Amino acid sequence: MHYVKVKGILSSQNGMNLYRGCSHGCIYCDSRSKCYHMEHAFEDIEVKENAIPLLEYALAHKRKKCMISTGSMTDPYIPLEMEIGNVRKALDLVYRYGFGFTVITKSNRILRDIDLLQKINEKTKCVVQMTLTTYDETLCRKIEPNVSTTRERFEVLKRLRDAGIPTVVWLTPILPFINDTEENISGILDMCMEAKVYGIICFGMGLTLREGNREYFYEQLDRLFPGLKEKYIRIYGNQYMVESPDGKRLMELFCRKCSMGKIVYDKEQIFRYLHTFEEKVPARQLSLWDFGVKEQ
């Protein structure tokens, strides 16, 4: 862990990353890619020490309310968050200034903040996005070793459902010859239907590999699935898009089950939903005039 001071915290799209780097150890993580210019070891978490004052300044000076998002590059609920608490401080600011909020995570640590998430959702809108990749718990522990298992994330989705907080699932990535099976996709979709998620984002049955994350991914394949790296190199070479040979059939299954479960799977519709700010109108207290009776 190390601290840095930054000049700003919100992007032009109102996204923020309170930390840089991650300790979850997911073998496929795109955030390891060199194009993101991370100048420190990925597991050496960079903490933006002035993030909260910058966020308060930004929210106080915004002309229009909007959705504030986090988690696109670094899961905000890494273990360090439980010590530093920047996400909870940010949530409190979002609530007090009347903005909406959405977060992407794989961690059940988000339940620590369910009170604030619920308060934001009652006032405006709060959407929790949860990544699910692997129905099999043993496989999950191999490819996502230091984070909540799929079953634990499923329990989070149900808790959020019961709290009235809408959820979106990211079904990505699907790793060829590892989790690209009908059993895996069906198992995850059954969970999503039970948890009554609003939508599922899926970019196809595959993953992306580029300089930085490709090398790390191949190292982990050598360690966890001996011989599989050579198969990837033989089939895909240095392709950016690495698609499952069963991709078409699995996408048909995905679309069919989402339709059956009344789950939105059109990506543009989901992203519009995530970016649309909605302010709840408090219920107006009724008076005698509402019933056509004159007050005496």
C-alpha positions as a Markdown table, in Angstrom:
| # | Residue | x | y | z |
|---|---|---|---|---|
| 1 | Met | 0.0 | 0.0 | 0.0 |
| 2 | His | 1.2 | 3.5 | -0.8 |
| 3 | Tyr | -0.5 | 7.0 | -0.8 |
| 4 | Val | -0.7 | 9.5 | -3.6 |
| 5 | Lys | -2.3 | 12.9 | -4.0 |
| 6 | Val | -4.4 | 13.4 | -7.1 |
| 7 | Lys | -5.7 | 16.4 | -9.0 |
| 8 | Gly | -9.2 | 15.2 | -9.5 |
| 9 | Ile | -11.4 | 12.2 | -8.6 |
| 10 | Leu | -14.4 | 12.2 | -11.0 |
| 11 | Ser | -14.0 | 11.4 | -14.7 |
| 12 | Ser | -15.9 | 13.2 | -17.5 |
| 13 | Gln | -18.5 | 10.3 | -17.1 |
| 14 | Asn | -18.7 | 10.8 | -13.3 |
| 15 | Gly | -16.8 | 7.6 | -12.6 |
| 16 | Met | -14.2 | 7.3 | -9.8 |
| 17 | Asn | -11.5 | 4.9 | -8.6 |
| 18 | Leu | -10.6 | 5.5 | -5.0 |
| 19 | Tyr | -7.8 | 2.9 | -5.2 |
| 20 | Arg | -5.5 | 1.6 | -8.0 |
| 21 | Gly | -4.4 | -2.0 | -8.0 |
| 22 | Cys | -6.2 | -5.0 | -6.6 |
| 23 | Ser | -5.4 | -7.9 | -4.3 |
| 24 | His | -8.2 | -10.2 | -5.5 |
| 25 | Gly | -5.9 | -12.2 | -7.7 |
| 26 | Cys | -8.4 | -12.9 | -10.6 |
| 27 | Ile | -6.3 | -14.6 | -13.2 |
| 28 | Tyr | -7.9 | -12.8 | -16.2 |
| 29 | Cys | -7.9 | -9.2 | -14.9 |
| 30 | Asp | -7.8 | -6.7 | -17.8 |
| 31 | Ser | -6.7 | -3.9 | -15.4 |
| 32 | Arg | -3.2 | -5.4 | -15.5 |
| 33 | Ser | -2.9 | -4.4 | -19.1 |
| 34 | Lys | 0.0 | -2.0 | -19.8 |
| 35 | Cys | -2.2 | 0.4 | -21.7 |
| 36 | Tyr | -3.5 | 1.7 | -18.3 |
| 37 | His | 0.0 | 2.9 | -17.3 |
| 38 | Met | 0.1 | 1.6 | -13.8 |
| 39 | Glu | 3.5 | 2.5 | -12.6 |
| 40 | His | 3.6 | 0.2 | -9.5 |
| 41 | Ala | 3.1 | -3.4 | -8.7 |
| 42 | Phe | -0.6 | -4.4 | -9.2 |
| 43 | Glu | -0.9 | -5.8 | -5.7 |
| 44 | Asp | 0.7 | -2.7 | -4.2 |
| 45 | Ile | -2.5 | -0.7 | -3.7 |
| 46 | Glu | -2.4 | 3.0 | -4.5 |
| 47 | Val | -4.6 | 5.0 | -2.1 |
| 48 | Lys | -5.7 | 8.4 | -3.2 |
| 49 | Glu | -5.4 | 10.2 | 0.1 |
| 50 | Asn | -7.2 | 13.4 | -1.0 |
| 51 | Ala | -10.0 | 11.5 | -2.8 |
| 52 | Ile | -12.8 | 12.3 | -0.3 |
| 53 | Pro | -12.2 | 16.1 | -0.1 |
| 54 | Leu | -12.0 | 16.2 | -3.9 |
| 55 | Leu | -15.3 | 14.3 | -4.2 |
| 56 | Glu | -17.1 | 16.6 | -1.8 |
| 57 | Tyr | -15.9 | 19.6 | -3.8 |
| 58 | Ala | -17.0 | 18.1 | -7.1 |
| 59 | Leu | -20.4 | 17.1 | -5.8 |
| 60 | Ala | -21.0 | 20.5 | -4.2 |
| 61 | His | -20.2 | 22.3 | -7.4 |
| 62 | Lys | -22.1 | 20.1 | -9.9 |
| 63 | Arg | -24.9 | 21.9 | -11.7 |
| 64 | Lys | -27.0 | 18.8 | -12.3 |
| 65 | Lys | -27.5 | 15.7 | -10.2 |
| 66 | Cys | -26.3 | 12.4 | -11.9 |
| 67 | Met | -25.2 | 8.9 | -11.2 |
| 68 | Ile | -21.8 | 8.5 | -9.6 |
| 69 | Ser | -20.0 | 5.2 | -10.4 |
| 70 | Thr | -17.0 | 3.3 | -9.1 |
| 71 | Gly | -15.4 | -0.1 | -9.7 |
| 72 | Ser | -14.6 | 0.0 | -13.4 |
| 73 | Met | -10.8 | -0.4 | -12.9 |
| 74 | Thr | -10.4 | -1.5 | -9.3 |
| 75 | Asp | -12.8 | -3.4 | -7.1 |
| 76 | Pro | -13.5 | -0.8 | -4.4 |
| 77 | Tyr | -14.2 | -3.5 | -1.8 |
| 78 | Ile | -10.7 | -4.9 | -1.5 |
| 79 | Pro | -9.7 | -5.9 | 2.0 |
| 80 | Leu | -7.9 | -2.5 | 2.5 |
| 81 | Glu | -11.3 | -0.7 | 2.3 |
| 82 | Met | -12.3 | -2.2 | 5.6 |
| 83 | Glu | -9.4 | -0.4 | 7.2 |
| 84 | Ile | -9.5 | 2.9 | 5.3 |
| 85 | Gly | -13.2 | 3.3 | 4.6 |
| 86 | Asn | -13.0 | 5.6 | 1.6 |
| 87 | Val | -16.0 | 3.9 | -0.1 |
| 88 | Arg | -18.2 | 4.4 | 2.9 |
| 89 | Lys | -17.1 | 8.0 | 3.2 |
| 90 | Ala | -17.9 | 8.5 | -0.5 |
| 91 | Leu | -21.3 | 6.9 | -0.1 |
| 92 | Asp | -22.1 | 9.2 | 2.7 |
| 93 | Leu | -21.3 | 12.2 | 0.5 |
| 94 | Val | -23.3 | 10.9 | -2.4 |
| 95 | Tyr | -26.3 | 10.5 | -0.1 |
| 96 | Arg | -25.9 | 13.9 | 1.6 |
| 97 | Tyr | -25.6 | 15.7 | -1.8 |
| 98 | Gly | -28.5 | 13.8 | -3.3 |
| 99 | Phe | -26.7 | 12.0 | -6.2 |
| 100 | Gly | -27.3 | 8.5 | -7.5 |
| 101 | Phe | -24.8 | 5.7 | -7.2 |
| 102 | Thr | -23.7 | 2.5 | -8.9 |
| 103 | Val | -20.8 | 0.2 | -8.1 |
| 104 | Ile | -19.2 | -2.9 | -9.6 |
| 105 | Thr | -17.8 | -5.5 | -7.2 |
| 106 | Lys | -17.1 | -9.2 | -6.6 |
| 107 | Ser | -17.0 | -8.8 | -2.8 |
| 108 | Asn | -19.5 | -9.5 | -0.1 |
| 109 | Arg | -17.8 | -6.7 | 1.9 |
| 110 | Ile | -20.4 | -4.4 | 0.2 |
| 111 | Leu | -22.9 | -5.6 | 2.8 |
| 112 | Arg | -21.1 | -3.5 | 5.3 |
| 113 | Asp | -22.6 | -0.5 | 3.5 |
| 114 | Ile | -26.1 | -1.8 | 2.8 |
| 115 | Asp | -27.6 | 0.8 | 5.1 |
| 116 | Leu | -26.2 | 3.7 | 3.0 |
| 117 | Leu | -26.9 | 1.9 | -0.3 |
| 118 | Gln | -30.6 | 1.6 | 0.8 |
| 119 | Lys | -30.8 | 5.2 | 1.9 |
| 120 | Ile | -29.4 | 6.4 | -1.5 |
| 121 | Asn | -31.9 | 4.2 | -3.3 |
| 122 | Glu | -34.8 | 5.5 | -1.3 |
| 123 | Lys | -33.7 | 9.1 | -2.1 |
| 124 | Thr | -32.6 | 8.7 | -5.7 |
| 125 | Lys | -31.2 | 5.5 | -7.3 |
| 126 | Cys | -28.6 | 2.9 | -6.3 |
| 127 | Val | -27.6 | 0.0 | -8.5 |
| 128 | Val | -25.2 | -2.7 | -7.4 |
| 129 | Gln | -23.3 | -4.5 | -10.2 |
| 130 | Met | -21.9 | -7.9 | -9.3 |
| 131 | Thr | -19.5 | -10.0 | -11.5 |
| 132 | Leu | -20.3 | -13.7 | -11.8 |
| 133 | Thr | -18.1 | -15.9 | -13.9 |
| 134 | Thr | -18.1 | -19.4 | -12.5 |
| 135 | Tyr | -20.9 | -21.5 | -11.0 |
| 136 | Asp | -18.5 | -24.2 | -9.7 |
| 137 | Glu | -17.1 | -23.1 | -6.3 |
| 138 | Thr | -13.9 | -25.1 | -6.7 |
| 139 | Leu | -13.1 | -23.5 | -10.0 |
| 140 | Cys | -14.1 | -20.1 | -8.7 |
| 141 | Arg | -11.5 | -20.4 | -5.9 |
| 142 | Lys | -8.9 | -21.3 | -8.6 |
| 143 | Ile | -9.5 | -18.4 | -11.0 |
| 144 | Glu | -10.7 | -15.8 | -8.5 |
| 145 | Pro | -8.7 | -16.8 | -5.4 |
| 146 | Asn | -8.9 | -13.9 | -3.0 |
| 147 | Val | -12.4 | -12.7 | -3.4 |
| 148 | Ser | -15.9 | -13.9 | -2.3 |
| 149 | Thr | -17.0 | -17.1 | -4.0 |
| 150 | Thr | -19.9 | -17.1 | -6.5 |
| 151 | Arg | -22.2 | -18.6 | -3.8 |
| 152 | Glu | -21.2 | -15.7 | -1.4 |
| 153 | Arg | -21.9 | -13.2 | -4.1 |
| 154 | Phe | -25.3 | -14.9 | -4.8 |
| 155 | Glu | -26.2 | -14.4 | -1.2 |
| 156 | Val | -25.3 | -10.7 | -1.6 |
| 157 | Leu | -27.6 | -10.4 | -4.6 |
| 158 | Lys | -30.5 | -11.9 | -2.6 |
| 159 | Arg | -29.8 | -9.6 | 0.4 |
| 160 | Leu | -29.9 | -6.6 | -2.0 |
| 161 | Arg | -33.1 | -7.9 | -3.6 |
| 162 | Asp | -34.8 | -8.1 | -0.2 |
| 163 | Ala | -33.6 | -4.6 | 0.6 |
| 164 | Gly | -35.2 | -3.3 | -2.6 |
| 165 | Ile | -31.8 | -2.4 | -4.2 |
| 166 | Pro | -31.7 | -3.2 | -8.0 |
| 167 | Thr | -28.8 | -5.3 | -9.3 |
| 168 | Val | -27.0 | -6.0 | -12.5 |
| 169 | Val | -24.8 | -8.9 | -13.2 |
| 170 | Trp | -21.7 | -8.9 | -15.4 |
| 171 | Leu | -21.4 | -12.4 | -17.0 |
| 172 | Thr | -17.8 | -11.9 | -18.0 |
| 173 | Pro | -15.2 | -13.2 | -18.8 |
| 174 | Ile | -15.9 | -16.7 | -20.1 |
| 175 | Leu | -12.6 | -18.5 | -20.4 |
| 176 | Pro | -12.4 | -21.0 | -23.3 |
| 177 | Phe | -12.0 | -24.6 | -22.2 |
| 178 | Ile | -12.4 | -23.5 | -18.5 |
| 179 | Asn | -15.9 | -22.2 | -17.8 |
| 180 | Asp | -17.4 | -22.1 | -21.2 |
| 181 | Thr | -19.9 | -24.8 | -20.5 |
| 182 | Glu | -23.7 | -25.0 | -20.6 |
| 183 | Glu | -23.7 | -26.1 | -17.0 |
| 184 | Asn | -21.8 | -23.0 | -16.0 |
| 185 | Ile | -23.9 | -20.5 | -17.9 |
| 186 | Ser | -27.2 | -22.2 | -16.9 |
| 187 | Gly | -26.1 | -22.3 | -13.2 |
| 188 | Ile | -25.3 | -18.6 | -13.1 |
| 189 | Leu | -28.5 | -17.6 | -14.9 |
| 190 | Asp | -30.6 | -19.6 | -12.5 |
| 191 | Met | -29.0 | -17.7 | -9.7 |
| 192 | Cys | -29.7 | -14.4 | -11.4 |
| 193 | Met | -33.4 | -15.4 | -11.9 |
| 194 | Glu | -33.7 | -16.3 | -8.2 |
| 195 | Ala | -32.1 | -13.1 | -7.1 |
| 196 | Lys | -34.4 | -11.1 | -9.5 |
| 197 | Val | -31.6 | -9.1 | -11.1 |
| 198 | Tyr | -32.6 | -6.3 | -13.4 |
| 199 | Gly | -30.2 | -7.2 | -16.1 |
| 200 | Ile | -27.1 | -9.2 | -17.2 |
| 201 | Ile | -24.3 | -7.7 | -19.2 |
| 202 | Cys | -22.5 | -10.2 | -21.5 |
| 203 | Phe | -20.1 | -9.2 | -24.2 |
| 204 | Gly | -20.0 | -12.7 | -25.7 |
| 205 | Met | -18.6 | -16.0 | -24.6 |
| 206 | Gly | -14.9 | -15.2 | -24.3 |
| 207 | Leu | -12.3 | -12.8 | -22.9 |
| 208 | Thr | -9.9 | -10.1 | -24.0 |
| 209 | Leu | -6.1 | -10.4 | -23.8 |
| 210 | Arg | -3.5 | -7.7 | -24.4 |
| 211 | Glu | 0.0 | -6.9 | -23.3 |
| 212 | Gly | 0.2 | -7.1 | -19.5 |
| 213 | Asn | -2.8 | -9.1 | -18.7 |
| 214 | Arg | -2.0 | -11.8 | -21.4 |
| 215 | Glu | 1.3 | -12.6 | -19.7 |
| 216 | Tyr | -0.1 | -12.9 | -16.3 |
| 217 | Phe | -3.0 | -15.0 | -17.5 |
| 218 | Tyr | -0.7 | -17.4 | -19.3 |
| 219 | Glu | 1.5 | -17.7 | -16.1 |
| 220 | Gln | -1.6 | -18.7 | -14.2 |
| 221 | Leu | -2.7 | -21.2 | -16.8 |
| 222 | Asp | 0.7 | -22.9 | -16.6 |
| 223 | Arg | 0.3 | -23.1 | -12.8 |
| 224 | Leu | -3.4 | -24.1 | -12.6 |
| 225 | Phe | -4.1 | -25.9 | -15.9 |
| 226 | Pro | -0.9 | -27.4 | -17.3 |
| 227 | Gly | -0.8 | -27.6 | -21.1 |
| 228 | Leu | -3.7 | -25.1 | -21.6 |
| 229 | Lys | -1.4 | -22.1 | -22.4 |
| 230 | Glu | 0.0 | -24.0 | -25.4 |
| 231 | Lys | -3.5 | -24.7 | -26.6 |
| 232 | Tyr | -4.4 | -21.0 | -26.3 |
| 233 | Ile | -1.3 | -19.9 | -28.2 |
| 234 | Arg | -2.0 | -22.5 | -30.9 |
| 235 | Ile | -5.6 | -21.5 | -31.4 |
| 236 | Tyr | -5.6 | -17.8 | -30.7 |
| 237 | Gly | -2.0 | -16.6 | -31.2 |
| 238 | Asn | -1.9 | -12.9 | -30.0 |
| 239 | Gln | -5.6 | -12.2 | -30.7 |
| 240 | Tyr | -7.2 | -9.5 | -28.6 |
| 241 | Met | -10.6 | -11.2 | -28.6 |
| 242 | Val | -10.4 | -14.8 | -27.5 |
| 243 | Glu | -13.8 | -16.5 | -28.1 |
| 244 | Ser | -15.1 | -19.9 | -27.0 |
| 245 | Pro | -15.6 | -22.5 | -29.8 |
| 246 | Asp | -19.0 | -23.0 | -28.3 |
| 247 | Gly | -19.8 | -19.3 | -28.2 |
| 248 | Lys | -22.7 | -19.3 | -30.6 |
| 249 | Arg | -24.6 | -22.1 | -28.8 |
| 250 | Leu | -23.9 | -20.6 | -25.4 |
| 251 | Met | -25.1 | -17.1 | -26.4 |
| 252 | Glu | -28.3 | -18.7 | -27.7 |
| 253 | Leu | -28.7 | -20.3 | -24.3 |
| 254 | Phe | -28.0 | -17.0 | -22.6 |
| 255 | Cys | -30.6 | -15.1 | -24.6 |
| 256 | Arg | -33.2 | -17.8 | -24.3 |
| 257 | Lys | -32.9 | -18.1 | -20.5 |
| 258 | Cys | -32.8 | -14.3 | -19.9 |
| 259 | Ser | -36.0 | -14.0 | -21.9 |
| 260 | Met | -37.6 | -16.8 | -19.9 |
| 261 | Gly | -36.5 | -15.1 | -16.7 |
| 262 | Lys | -37.6 | -11.6 | -17.8 |
| 263 | Ile | -34.0 | -10.3 | -17.3 |
| 264 | Val | -32.9 | -7.5 | -19.5 |
| 265 | Tyr | -29.9 | -8.5 | -21.6 |
| 266 | Asp | -29.7 | -5.7 | -24.2 |
| 267 | Lys | -26.4 | -4.0 | -23.2 |
| 268 | Glu | -27.5 | -0.5 | -24.5 |
| 269 | Gln | -30.7 | -0.7 | -22.4 |
| 270 | Ile | -28.8 | -1.7 | -19.3 |
| 271 | Phe | -26.1 | 1.0 | -19.7 |
| 272 | Arg | -28.8 | 3.7 | -20.2 |
| 273 | Tyr | -30.5 | 2.5 | -17.0 |
| 274 | Leu | -27.2 | 2.7 | -15.1 |
| 275 | His | -26.5 | 6.2 | -16.3 |
| 276 | Thr | -30.0 | 7.6 | -15.9 |
| 277 | Phe | -30.4 | 9.6 | -12.7 |
| 278 | Glu | -33.8 | 9.3 | -11.0 |
| 279 | Glu | -34.9 | 11.4 | -8.1 |
| 280 | Lys | -37.6 | 10.0 | -6.0 |
| 281 | Val | -40.5 | 12.4 | -5.3 |
| 282 | Pro | -41.5 | 12.3 | -1.6 |
| 283 | Ala | -45.1 | 11.4 | -1.0 |
| 284 | Arg | -47.2 | 14.6 | -0.5 |
| 285 | Gln | -49.2 | 14.8 | 2.6 |
| 286 | Leu | -52.9 | 14.7 | 1.8 |
| 287 | Ser | -55.2 | 17.5 | 3.0 |
| 288 | Leu | -59.0 | 17.9 | 3.0 |
| 289 | Trp | -58.7 | 19.7 | -0.4 |
| 290 | Asp | -57.7 | 16.3 | -2.0 |
| 291 | Phe | -61.1 | 14.9 | -1.0 |
| 292 | Gly | -63.1 | 17.9 | -2.2 |
| 293 | Val | -63.8 | 19.0 | 1.4 |
| 294 | Lys | -63.3 | 22.6 | 2.5 |
| 295 | Glu | -61.4 | 23.1 | 5.7 |
| 296 | Gln | -63.4 | 24.9 | 8.4 |
